[in-house]
Amino acid sequence: MISELLNSPRQSKSHTSVSIPTVDSQLLRISTQGLNSGRYVNGPQLEAFGANSTQTGAIILYLIDQYDHECKISRDDFPAKFECIQWLMFQVSGKFHPKGIIRRTPVDKRSGQGPYFGQLAWFARFHKPLIPSAIERYTKEMERIFGVLDKALEQKEWLVGGKCTYADLSFVTWSHLAKGLMAELGKSDVMEGFPHYTAWVEALESRKPVRDCLDEIIAARTAHGLPP
């Protein structure tokens, strides 16, 4: 999605899909954590240093650094540049203080969108037997994250600088999945309590590159027998 928006050479060297069934030396050469994410970036600049990335946040920052010199979906002014990074960190794993400051303290162990939404997807759809307490925990965390974003969007259309940036776009795929999860759990009405968040997601999904990306994801998931 971000590749398409920036017209980066996705079909050449910037993006490669892999499928490695076990954690072996081949996978560890691609992913230091042994994670089979199914994608990695190994563009010309990274290749020169023998490097690659399987981490979503790092991939996004790489694409911005290499292909968004005109700041089409980023900002290069202070403090907006770092506000974009802050929201990306919240999406991938960051702790977030109610006043908008990232905290990393022993007291604040709550995480951001990707980790908690992923945990709910696992416990609600795949784990057998179902563990109601786990589903309840991660549903509440999902609602908490809805609330953080809803509050941030109370007085504005986009997260940073009055325009759609990678900070907004980084939330798209998990936000799409969240709608399906809430419907499956009989909690679609919960979304009515987050009108700013809901309007933001709708605005993101109405953009053609985003819609095209989601259509590809839905088709791939359907082909593998997974919920859209």
Secondary structure, DSSP 8 states (H G I E B T S, - for coil): -HHHHHT--IIIII-B----SS--HHHHHH-TT----S-BB--HHHHHTT--B--HHHHHHHHHHHH-TT-SS---STTHHHHHHHHHHHHHT----TTS-----SS-----HHHHHHHHHIIIII-SS--HHHHHHHHHHHHHHHHHHHHHTTT-SSSBTTB--HHHHTTHHHHHHHHHHHHHTT-GGGGGG-HHHHHHHHHHHTSHHHHHHHHHHHHHHHHTT---
